[in-house]
């Protein structure tokens, strides 16, 4: 597993990877977090929009030099008042499991996970 945490400005504040993770995991986790932060919603909504408007997502990919990964595992991190304080990206398993890990990490810090669904 690889985890990247960004602050609200998009600066990497934390990075952790298991020994033996593959070469691209940092870039994937960073792209998940940056996509959520840059668009203002979590990976679930990014995933839906990638299907619904692929040309727009293609343009975003080009504008960000490929640093946007529109799948689960990228979440906004909110404080208890609902303000965005950063984002997290997790890579290393299926996107669904990556998201589960991200949610648990955010909640364990006493913060609110925003995965892109209105629940």
C-alpha positions in Angstrom: 0.0 0.0 0.0 1.0 3.6 -0.7 -0.5 6.6 1.0 -0.1 10.3 0.0 -1.6 13.1 2.1 -1.8 16.6 0.7 -2.6 19.8 2.6 -5.2 22.2 1.2 -2.6 23.8 -1.1 -1.8 20.5 -2.6 1.6 20.1 -0.9 2.7 16.6 0.1 2.5 16.5 3.9 2.9 12.7 4.3 3.9 9.8 2.2 4.2 6.1 3.3 4.7 3.0 1.2 5.1 -0.6 2.1 8.4 -2.2 1.3 8.2 -3.8 -2.2 5.5 -1.5 -3.6 5.6 -1.1 -7.3 7.3 1.9 -9.0 4.1 3.8 -10.0 2.2 3.6 -6.7 3.4 7.0 -5.4 2.2 8.6 -8.7 -1.1 6.8 -8.6 -1.8 7.8 -5.0 -0.7 11.3 -5.6 -3.0 11.5 -8.7 -5.9 10.2 -6.7 -5.4 12.8 -3.9 -4.6 15.7 -6.4 -7.7 14.9 -8.5 -10.0 15.0 -5.5 -8.4 18.2 -4.2 -8.3 19.9 -7.6 -11.9 19.2 -8.5 -13.3 19.6 -5.0 -14.9 16.2 -4.7 -13.9 12.6 -3.9 -12.9 9.8 -6.2 -16.4 8.3 -6.5 -17.7 11.5 -8.2 -14.5 11.7 -10.3 -15.1 8.1 -11.4 -18.7 8.9 -12.4 -17.7 12.0 -14.4 -14.9 10.1 -16.2 -17.6 7.8 -17.5 -20.1 10.5 -18.2 -17.8 13.1 -19.8 -14.7 11.4 -21.0 -13.6 14.3 -23.2 -13.6 16.6 -20.2 -11.6 14.1 -18.2 -9.2 13.8 -21.0 -8.7 17.5 -21.1 -8.1 17.5 -17.3 -5.5 14.7 -17.7 -3.7 16.8 -20.3 -3.9 20.0 -18.2 -2.4 18.2 -15.2 0.2 16.3 -17.1 -1.5 13.1 -16.2 -1.5 13.8 -12.4 -5.2 13.1 -12.0 -6.5 9.6 -11.4 -10.3 9.6 -11.5 -11.1 6.5 -9.4 -11.9 5.5 -5.8 -9.1 5.9 -3.3 -8.8 9.7 -3.6 -10.8 11.5 -0.9 -11.1 15.0 0.5 -10.2 15.4 4.1 -12.6 17.7 6.0 -12.5 19.1 9.6 -15.5 18.7 11.9 -16.9 22.0 10.5 -16.9 20.6 7.0 -13.9 22.7 5.7 -11.5 21.0 3.4 -8.1 20.7 5.1 -6.5 18.4 2.5 -6.8 15.2 0.5 -5.5 11.6 0.7 -4.7 9.1 -2.1 -4.2 5.4 -1.5 -3.0 2.9 -4.0 -2.0 -0.8 -3.8 -5.2 -2.8 -3.9 -8.4 -2.5 -5.7 -9.7 1.0 -5.8 -12.6 0.0 -3.6 -10.2 -1.3 -0.9 -7.9 1.7 -1.3 -10.9 3.9 -0.5 -11.7 1.8 2.6 -8.2 2.3 3.8 -8.3 6.0 3.2 -11.6 6.4 5.1 -10.3 4.5 8.1 -7.1 6.6 8.2 -9.1 9.9 8.0 -11.5 8.8 10.7 -8.7 7.6 12.9 -7.3 11.2 12.9 -10.7 12.5 14.0 -11.5 14.1 10.6 -14.2 13.6 8.1 -13.8 11.5 4.9 -15.4 12.9 1.7 -15.5 10.2 -0.9 -17.7 12.0 -3.4 -21.1 10.6 -2.5 -23.8 12.5 -0.6 -24.4 10.0 2.2 
